[in-house]
Amino acid sequence: MKVQRLPNSKTKMAFAAIIMKKAFHSASGQLSNSPQGICNVRMSGEELLSRLLDRKWALTSPDSKIHQIKLFTTTEKHGGGPLGGISFLNNTCPFLGDDMIMRDEDRCFYVVRDDLLHPLVNGNKARKMDALLPLLEDHIVTDLVTCGGCQSAHATAVAVSCAERGLKSHLLLRGEQPQILTGYNLISTIYGKVTYVPRTHYAHRIEMLKSYANLVAGNNGDVVWCNEIFEASLTAQKSRASCLGQMDAHKGIDNCRKKVLIVNEGAGDAVALLGVFRLLQYLSQDHLLGRKRAIKFVVDAGTGTTAVGLGLGAICLGCVPLFNTLLVKLSRGF
């Protein structure tokens, strides 16, 4: 791993901003295309975020435990390397909010324990699926197609989440099947249908996903992209109750045919940002991290969706943090 800016972060930010403007437009019905209208979006960032987050969620609560890791210099060497003379203390009940500002301890950092959200679907994967999973139920999706590396945590999250809801997941994994299944690869195989794809074919992800989804759907099924159902949920003019009633009326027909949803690699879709927004809104409460001090977030990144979500959410909330993004580089075997 190395610290590096994501080359496509600006593209993702621009795309996400367009989606957010559409959300604001559909919610208020008053946004114009004039410069004055765009300015109103910028000034109403917190209101926009509140409207976006007014929806059903997979996680019952956005809460996450926050631990404080304190660093101590010791005379004893605990192995080689630059951290050989440093000891760590995990404080599971740290002072937060105003107490954190008053103490202002330098030799420490905080860890948001999203790895405790679910035994198998954890970390930012649970956040990315937070807003997506209810949409699968609302749109009566039967099958989900996605892709990733051989040890893809995203593929595992999709497989487990779909299995818990009685849906079928189809996972296109890059490379060859390993002789011994381990880690995320093993879990993906247990909970989903895994297909190994040659790297030359996998390089053309969009065509690969579309082609496989059409095979799953068959002649009578439908194929939709993740961003299509997300935008549909933003631009729908009818009330939720009306929409749900309409879906119930058509369930008999829709259950006879497959509806296949395509989710991009790493859940790199706009809807995945909402779960990250929700997390940041929770963390920005006064009794937790608040908004009164600069917070430097260190985020490991593959597609960069989590980093973009944190950045956009911070802008909307009026607390722009500093970011160090760790771009994960995996060996050829994965």
C-alpha positions, 0 to 999 in steps of 0.5 A: 500500500502507499499513500496516493490521491485517487486519479478518478476521485474528481470524476466520482465527485462530479457524478455524485454531485449531479445525483445529489442535485437531482435528489434536491430537485425531486424533493423540493420541486423548485430548483432551477437550472440558473446559476441562482438555483445552483447556489441554493443547492450549495447553501442548503447542503445540510438540508439536501443531505437530510432529504437524501437520508430520509429513506429505508436502510439496511442497518437499523442504526448508523451507530459505530463504536469509536476506540482511541489508540494511544501510543507510548515510547518504550525502551524495549524493542518489540520487533524490528522496523520503525514501530519497534520501540512503540507500544499501543493502548486501546481505550474502548471508552474514550473521551469524545465531544468537548472533552476530546477538544479540551484534552487534545492528545497528540499521541493518539488516533481514533478508530471507527469500528465498522468491522463490528457491524456484521460478522461477514459484511463489515467495514465500508462494505456494510455502509455501501450496501446500507441504502442499496439493499432496501431498493432491491426489495422495493424494485422486486429484484431477483438476482444481482450480478457484480464483480471483483477480485478473487478475494473481494470483500465486496463480492462477499458482502453482496453474496451474504446480503443477498442470501440473507434476503433470499436473493441470488447473487452472481459473482464474476471473480477475476483470474483463476480458481485457487486450488484451496478456497480461503478467506473471502473467496471461500465465503463468496463460494458458500453464499453466492454463485461464483464464476471465474473470469480470465483477466483479458475478459475482465478488463472490459467490465461493463461489457462483461457484466452486461453480457452475464446479466442478460444470460441470467435474465433470459428471454423474459427477464429484465436487466437494470443497472444500480444507478437506474433504480437509484435515480428512479427512486429520486425522481419518483413523483408518487408517495412511498405508500402509493408506490408500495401499493403499486408494487404489491399489486404487480408482485404476482406478475413480476415474480414470474420473471427475473429482474437482474440488477448490475452493481459495479465493482466495489459497489462503486455506484452513487447509491453507495455514497448514501451509507457513507453520508449517514455514517458521517452525519452520525460522527459529526454529532457534538458528543462524538467527533463534532464539527469544531475541530479539523479531523484527518481521516485515513481511509484505505481505498480501492474504488475510492467510493468511501473517500468520495462519500466522506468528502461530499458529506463533509462539504454538505455538513460544513465540516471539511476534513483532511484526508489521507487515502491509502490506495490498496495495491494487491498482488497478481494472485488476487 
